[in-house]
Amino acid sequence: MDHQQEQVMREVAQRDIRFIRLWFTDVAGVLKSVAIDPGELEDAFTEGIGFDGSSIEGLTRVHESDMLLRPDAQTFQLLPWRGTADPVARMFCDVYTPDGQQAHSDPRAVLERVVARARELGFTVMVHPEIEFYLLRPPVSVDRMVPVDNAGYFDHVARGDSNDFRRRAVRMLEDMGIPVEFSHHEGGPGQNEIDLRAVDAVTAADNIMTARTVIEEVALREDLVATFMPKPFIDHPGSGMHTHLSLFEGEENAFYDPSGEYQLSRTGRWFIAGLLAHAREITAVTNQHVNSYKRLWGGGEAPSFVCWGHNNRSALIRVPVYKPDKRRAARIEYRALDPAANPYLALAVLIAAGLDGIERRLELMDEAEDNVWDLTDRERQVLGIEALPASLSSAVRLMRESDLVAAALGEEVFDYVVRNKENEWLEYRRQITPQEIRQFLKVY
């Protein structure tokens, strides 16, 4: 065992931790967990813990079912909601095959491979996500979704459930070593946002999975329900996960150039150009559900068109205002991602698209200076601004033809995502909605 693993072994013994939960994610982005006894921890580090991979969405086929979980000791943290009387810890795992090879179908491995490619080019990828979600009062059902308040953007609600909730959630995240930058009420009633500080890409994806779990756990303890559904209400804003990205070369921010327009370097411009060039074909990954497209095309400042702008919140990609003397903060913001995405796969395709722009030195289109939603279709056409896919079906068709997405995800994950999303669309098409019934059922 290495030093980090030995340190975990000592901490488990010193704190008398009785259960260690091994976390990993299926291809659909659902968190999976298995608890082991401390006596199994050394074997978990050195040999891995076996499980039936064929029972996990997208991991492997039945005749190749044996797989291994190997915990990443650097992700060891106590679960604060379990208390101190009978402490429980968790570690994220990488998935391996019995012959010791990292599983190609493991979403965390997909992101690790793209990050390794960035490293070969001399870059460290930093990611800062903004996680939006709604808090609802139980009982919650298809016919009953009641927000906890009627507040709006940045509102302070005296003695409000959202205030107490965010405080407890942020404290819990920081107890787990996940630094939080901001938390506030968002634009919709009962809608909240928690922004995590920038960390490397794999850690960011781990943190997103942890934050979603913490938010759900705290909500349950507050007798509330948290949902990361992209568009739960027709008349209120959808929930996004605006994602800030930057590249570092050693200690230097590769996106920063004091002489560049908006202090953005050529590398930063190439990265944006790559994202824009591949935006339509990666959308089935960054926005993986039928409901995602009701957010993208449902108003509420959701980005619907492929363009960029300086501090332009109608653009798909925004270059935030540069803060003097904070060159490390130079970054770009990708605004389409939603909180229901698999963060490992979504970050993998975003980074791959940006790196492709750098490698091919793609020319960046002109900046969108106007509110893109207010332009006519003809005006957008003249400016060369394309629309993002309007449905999951359209997004999957574009993804199916994408060499970049296939290379980034790998053959196994790519094929599974295509099949899984096609099935989701077919299942959706079979539904008969209340709107259809109202349209055709006339009562006299």
matplotlib code that plots the C-alpha trace (Angstrom):
import matplotlib.pyplot as plt

x = [0.0, 1.1, 1.4, -2.1, -3.7, -1.7, -2.9, -6.5, -6.0, -4.6, -7.5, -10.1, -8.5, -8.1, -11.6, -13.1, -15.0, -17.3, -18.3, -16.6, -18.9, -17.4, -19.0, -19.0, -21.3, -23.1, -23.1, -26.5, -24.9, -26.6, -24.5, -23.9, -22.6, -21.4, -20.4, -17.4, -16.1, -12.7, -11.2, -11.7, -10.1, -6.5, -7.7, -9.8, -6.7, -4.4, -6.8, -10.1, -13.6, -15.5, -19.0, -21.4, -20.9, -23.6, -26.2, -25.0, -26.3, -23.9, -20.9, -20.5, -22.3, -23.6, -20.8, -18.2, -19.9, -17.0, -15.5, -13.5, -13.8, -10.6, -11.0, -9.2, -7.6, -7.5, -11.3, -11.6, -14.1, -16.4, -20.1, -21.2, -24.9, -24.2, -23.0, -20.0, -21.5, -21.1, -19.0, -19.2, -16.7, -16.8, -14.3, -14.9, -13.7, -12.3, -13.7, -11.3, -11.6, -10.3, -7.1, -6.2, -7.2, -9.3, -12.8, -13.5, -17.1, -16.3, -17.5, -14.7, -12.2, -13.6, -12.9, -9.5, -8.5, -9.5, -7.7, -4.6, -4.8, -4.9, -1.9, 0.0, -0.6, 0.7, -2.6, -4.3, -8.1, -9.8, -13.6, -16.0, -19.7, -22.8, -25.4, -29.1, -32.0, -35.5, -36.7, -40.2, -42.6, -43.7, -45.7, -44.4, -46.1, -46.8, -49.8, -48.3, -45.0, -45.1, -42.0, -40.8, -41.2, -42.2, -38.9, -36.8, -33.2, -30.9, -34.0, -33.5, -36.4, -36.8, -36.9, -37.1, -36.5, -34.1, -31.8, -31.5, -31.2, -28.3, -26.4, -26.6, -25.7, -22.7, -21.5, -21.8, -19.9, -17.1, -16.9, -16.2, -13.4, -15.5, -15.0, -18.1, -17.8, -21.4, -24.9, -28.1, -31.7, -32.2, -34.9, -37.7, -39.8, -37.9, -35.0, -31.5, -27.9, -24.7, -21.4, -18.4, -14.8, -12.6, -10.7, -9.2, -11.7, -11.9, -12.2, -14.9, -17.0, -16.6, -17.6, -20.7, -21.8, -21.1, -23.0, -26.1, -26.0, -25.5, -28.3, -30.7, -29.7, -30.1, -33.4, -34.7, -33.6, -35.4, -38.6, -38.1, -37.5, -34.7, -34.9, -32.2, -34.8, -33.8, -37.4, -39.8, -42.2, -43.6, -43.8, -40.6, -36.9, -35.2, -32.2, -28.8, -25.3, -23.3, -19.7, -16.6, -13.5, -9.9, -6.6, -3.3, 0.2, 2.0, 1.1, 0.1, -3.5, -3.4, -6.6, -5.1, -3.4, -3.3, -3.0, -5.9, -9.5, -11.2, -7.7, -8.5, -5.5, -5.3, -5.5, -8.7, -10.1, -9.2, -10.8, -14.1, -14.0, -13.7, -16.7, -18.8, -17.8, -18.9, -21.7, -24.6, -23.1, -22.1, -25.6, -26.9, -24.3, -24.4, -28.2, -29.1, -32.8, -36.0, -36.8, -33.4, -34.7, -37.7, -35.2, -33.1, -36.1, -38.3, -37.0, -35.7, -32.3, -31.5, -28.9, -30.5, -28.1, -24.4, -22.6, -20.3, -20.2, -18.4, -20.6, -23.6, -26.0, -27.9, -24.9, -24.0, -20.5, -19.8, -16.4, -16.9, -15.7, -12.0, -11.1, -7.9, -4.9, -6.8, -5.3, -5.8, -9.6, -9.6, -12.0, -15.0, -18.5, -20.4, -24.1, -26.0, -25.0, -27.8, -27.5, -29.0, -26.0, -23.5, -20.7, -17.8, -19.1, -20.3, -16.9, -15.1, -16.9, -16.5, -12.8, -12.3, -14.2, -12.1, -8.8, -9.8, -10.1, -6.7, -5.0, -6.6, -6.3, -9.9, -10.9, -13.4, -16.6, -17.5, -18.9, -22.7, -23.2, -27.0, -29.6, -29.6, -33.2, -34.5, -33.0, -35.1, -34.2, -33.0, -30.8, -29.2, -28.7, -26.8, -24.6, -23.9, -25.6, -27.0, -29.5, -28.8, -30.9, -34.5, -35.2, -33.3, -34.1, -32.3, -29.4, -28.8, -28.9, -26.1, -24.1, -24.4, -22.4, -19.8, -16.3, -15.2, -17.8, -17.1, -13.4, -13.9, -16.4, -14.9, -16.8, -18.6, -19.9, -20.7, -22.9, -24.6, -25.4, -26.9, -29.1, -30.1, -31.1, -33.0, -34.9, -35.7, -37.1, -39.2, -40.6, -41.4, -43.2, -45.5, -46.8, -50.2, -49.9, -52.6, -52.3, -53.3, -56.2, -57.4, -57.0, -59.2, -61.6, -64.5, -66.9, -70.4]
y = [0.0, 3.6, 6.3, 7.6, 4.2, 3.5, 6.9, 5.9, 2.6, 4.4, 6.9, 4.1, 2.4, 5.5, 6.8, 3.3, 3.6, 0.6, 0.9, 2.2, 2.9, 2.5, 4.8, 4.7, 5.8, 3.9, 5.2, 6.9, 9.0, 7.2, 6.9, 3.3, 2.2, -0.9, -1.0, -3.0, -3.8, -2.2, -5.7, -5.8, -2.4, -3.6, -6.2, -3.5, -1.3, -4.1, -6.5, -4.7, -5.7, -7.9, -7.3, -8.2, -5.5, -6.8, -5.6, -2.0, 0.2, 0.1, -1.3, -4.7, -7.7, -10.7, -13.0, -10.5, -9.8, -10.0, -6.6, -5.0, -1.8, -0.2, 2.8, 6.0, 6.8, 10.5, 10.7, 9.3, 11.4, 10.8, 11.1, 13.9, 13.1, 9.7, 11.3, 10.5, 7.7, 5.1, 6.9, 5.9, 6.9, 6.9, 6.6, 6.9, 3.9, 3.1, 0.1, -2.7, -5.9, -9.1, -8.9, -5.6, -3.3, -0.2, -0.8, 1.2, 1.5, 3.2, 6.9, 8.0, 6.3, 8.1, 11.4, 10.3, 9.4, 12.8, 14.5, 12.5, 13.7, 17.3, 16.5, 15.3, 18.6, 20.4, 21.4, 20.9, 21.3, 23.2, 23.1, 25.2, 24.1, 26.0, 23.5, 24.6, 22.6, 23.0, 22.3, 21.0, 20.3, 16.7, 14.8, 15.0, 13.3, 13.7, 15.9, 17.7, 19.7, 22.6, 24.8, 25.6, 29.4, 32.0, 33.9, 35.0, 35.6, 36.5, 37.0, 36.7, 34.8, 35.5, 32.2, 30.5, 26.8, 27.6, 29.6, 26.9, 24.3, 26.0, 26.6, 23.0, 21.7, 24.0, 23.1, 19.4, 19.8, 21.8, 19.1, 16.7, 18.9, 20.3, 24.1, 26.1, 29.6, 30.8, 29.7, 31.7, 31.6, 31.3, 32.8, 30.3, 29.7, 27.2, 27.2, 27.3, 27.3, 26.1, 26.9, 24.8, 26.2, 25.3, 22.0, 19.6, 18.0, 14.5, 15.9, 18.3, 15.4, 13.6, 16.7, 17.1, 13.6, 14.2, 17.5, 16.0, 13.3, 15.8, 18.0, 15.1, 13.8, 17.3, 17.8, 14.5, 15.4, 18.8, 17.0, 18.4, 17.0, 18.2, 17.7, 18.2, 17.8, 20.3, 21.7, 20.7, 23.7, 25.1, 28.7, 28.9, 28.8, 25.5, 24.3, 24.4, 23.6, 26.4, 25.1, 27.3, 25.8, 26.9, 25.4, 25.8, 25.3, 24.7, 27.7, 29.9, 30.3, 29.4, 31.4, 34.6, 37.2, 40.8, 42.0, 39.8, 40.9, 40.6, 39.4, 36.1, 34.3, 32.6, 29.3, 30.4, 31.5, 28.2, 26.3, 28.2, 27.7, 23.9, 23.9, 25.9, 23.6, 20.5, 22.0, 20.4, 16.9, 16.8, 18.0, 14.5, 14.0, 17.4, 17.4, 13.7, 13.6, 14.4, 17.0, 18.7, 20.2, 21.7, 23.7, 24.6, 25.8, 26.8, 30.4, 31.5, 32.5, 29.0, 28.9, 27.7, 29.0, 28.2, 31.5, 33.2, 36.6, 38.7, 38.6, 37.9, 35.6, 34.8, 33.1, 29.4, 30.4, 33.4, 35.0, 36.5, 39.9, 39.8, 40.7, 42.8, 41.1, 37.8, 36.2, 32.7, 33.4, 33.8, 31.3, 30.5, 29.5, 26.8, 27.4, 24.5, 21.8, 20.7, 19.2, 15.8, 15.1, 12.4, 14.8, 12.5, 12.0, 15.7, 17.1, 14.5, 15.7, 19.4, 19.1, 16.9, 19.5, 22.4, 20.5, 19.8, 23.5, 24.1, 21.3, 22.5, 26.2, 26.8, 30.4, 31.8, 33.2, 36.8, 37.6, 37.8, 41.3, 41.3, 39.3, 36.2, 35.3, 38.6, 38.1, 36.7, 33.4, 35.4, 37.6, 34.6, 32.9, 36.0, 35.9, 32.2, 31.3, 27.8, 26.4, 23.6, 20.5, 21.0, 17.5, 14.5, 12.7, 15.4, 15.4, 11.7, 11.8, 14.4, 12.5, 9.2, 10.9, 12.5, 11.1, 13.4, 12.1, 8.5, 8.9, 10.8, 8.3, 5.1, 2.6, 0.8, 3.9, 5.6, 2.7, 2.4, 6.1, 6.1, 3.1, 4.3, 7.7, 6.3, 4.1, 7.1, 9.0, 6.0, 5.7, 9.4, 9.2, 6.5, 8.8, 10.5, 13.9, 15.8, 18.5, 16.1, 14.9, 18.5, 19.2, 16.4, 15.6, 18.1, 18.1, 19.6]
z = [0.0, -0.6, 2.0, 1.5, 1.9, 5.1, 6.4, 5.7, 7.5, 10.6, 10.6, 10.4, 13.4, 15.4, 14.9, 15.3, 12.0, 11.6, 8.0, 4.8, 1.9, -1.5, -4.0, -7.8, -10.6, -13.3, -16.9, -16.3, -13.5, -10.6, -7.5, -6.4, -2.9, -1.1, 2.6, 3.7, 7.2, 8.2, 8.1, 4.3, 3.7, 3.1, 0.6, -1.1, -1.6, -2.7, -4.6, -5.0, -4.0, -6.4, -7.6, -10.4, -13.0, -15.3, -12.7, -13.0, -15.9, -18.8, -17.0, -18.7, -20.3, -18.4, -19.6, -18.4, -15.1, -12.7, -11.9, -9.1, -7.1, -6.0, -3.6, -4.2, -0.8, -1.6, -1.5, 2.1, 4.1, 7.0, 6.2, 8.6, 8.5, 10.1, 13.3, 15.5, 17.7, 14.9, 12.3, 8.6, 5.9, 2.1, -0.8, -4.5, -6.5, -9.9, -11.6, -12.8, -14.7, -13.1, -15.1, -13.5, -16.3, -15.7, -17.0, -20.2, -19.1, -15.8, -16.1, -13.7, -15.9, -19.0, -17.4, -16.1, -19.7, -21.0, -18.2, -19.0, -22.6, -21.3, -19.1, -22.2, -23.8, -20.7, -19.1, -15.7, -16.0, -13.3, -12.8, -10.7, -10.9, -9.8, -8.7, -8.9, -7.4, -6.1, -2.5, -2.2, 0.6, 1.0, 0.1, -3.4, -6.3, -10.0, -9.2, -6.2, -6.2, -3.8, -3.4, 0.1, -0.5, -3.0, -3.0, -6.0, -7.0, -4.0, -1.8, 1.9, 3.4, 7.2, 9.1, 5.7, 5.2, 2.3, 4.6, 7.2, 4.6, 2.7, 6.0, 7.0, 3.5, 3.2, 6.6, 5.8, 2.5, 4.1, 6.9, 4.0, 2.7, -0.2, -0.3, -1.1, -2.7, -2.6, -1.7, -2.4, -3.4, -7.2, -9.4, -8.9, -5.8, -3.6, -6.1, -4.6, -5.7, -4.2, -5.9, -5.3, -5.5, -8.5, -8.2, -10.7, -13.1, -11.5, -8.0, -9.3, -10.6, -7.3, -5.5, -7.7, -6.9, -3.2, -3.2, -4.8, -2.1, 0.7, -0.6, -0.7, 2.8, 4.4, 2.7, 4.1, 7.6, 7.2, 6.0, 2.5, -0.9, -3.2, -6.9, -9.6, -12.3, -15.1, -15.6, -12.8, -13.3, -16.6, -15.3, -13.3, -14.4, -14.9, -12.9, -14.6, -13.5, -15.1, -15.3, -15.2, -16.9, -17.0, -18.0, -16.1, -17.3, -14.1, -11.9, -14.9, -16.0, -19.7, -20.3, -19.1, -21.3, -20.2, -23.8, -25.1, -25.6, -22.2, -21.0, -22.8, -24.3, -27.7, -25.9, -24.2, -27.5, -29.2, -26.3, -26.7, -30.4, -29.8, -27.4, -29.9, -32.8, -30.9, -28.8, -30.7, -30.7, -27.0, -25.8, -25.4, -22.7, -21.0, -21.2, -21.0, -20.3, -22.2, -19.5, -20.1, -23.4, -21.7, -19.7, -22.7, -24.7, -21.8, -21.2, -17.9, -19.3, -20.4, -23.3, -26.5, -29.1, -30.0, -29.4, -26.9, -25.3, -22.7, -19.6, -22.0, -20.1, -23.2, -24.7, -24.4, -23.3, -21.2, -20.5, -17.0, -16.1, -15.3, -11.7, -11.6, -9.9, -10.1, -13.2, -11.7, -11.9, -15.7, -17.0, -19.3, -18.3, -20.2, -19.4, -20.9, -18.5, -16.1, -12.6, -13.7, -16.0, -15.3, -14.3, -15.3, -18.8, -19.2, -18.1, -20.3, -23.5, -22.6, -22.0, -25.2, -27.3, -25.9, -26.4, -30.0, -30.5, -29.1, -31.1, -34.4, -33.4, -34.4, -35.2, -32.7, -34.2, -33.5, -30.1, -29.6, -28.2, -28.3, -26.3, -28.5, -27.5, -28.9, -32.3, -35.2, -36.8, -39.8, -37.7, -36.0, -39.4, -40.7, -37.6, -38.0, -34.7, -34.7, -32.3, -29.8, -30.3, -29.4, -28.2, -26.8, -30.1, -32.1, -29.7, -29.9, -33.7, -33.6, -31.0, -33.0, -35.9, -33.6, -33.8, -30.9, -28.5, -29.5, -28.9, -25.6, -24.1, -25.6, -27.7, -24.8, -23.0, -26.3, -27.5, -24.2, -23.9, -27.5, -26.8, -23.3, -24.6, -27.6, -25.2, -23.0, -26.0, -27.1, -23.6, -23.6, -27.0, -25.6, -22.9, -23.2, -21.5, -19.7, -22.3, -25.0, -23.0, -22.5, -26.2, -27.4, -24.5, -24.8, -21.9, -22.7]

ax = plt.figure().add_subplot(projection="3d")
ax.plot(x, y, z, "-o")
ax.set_aspect("equal")
plt.show()
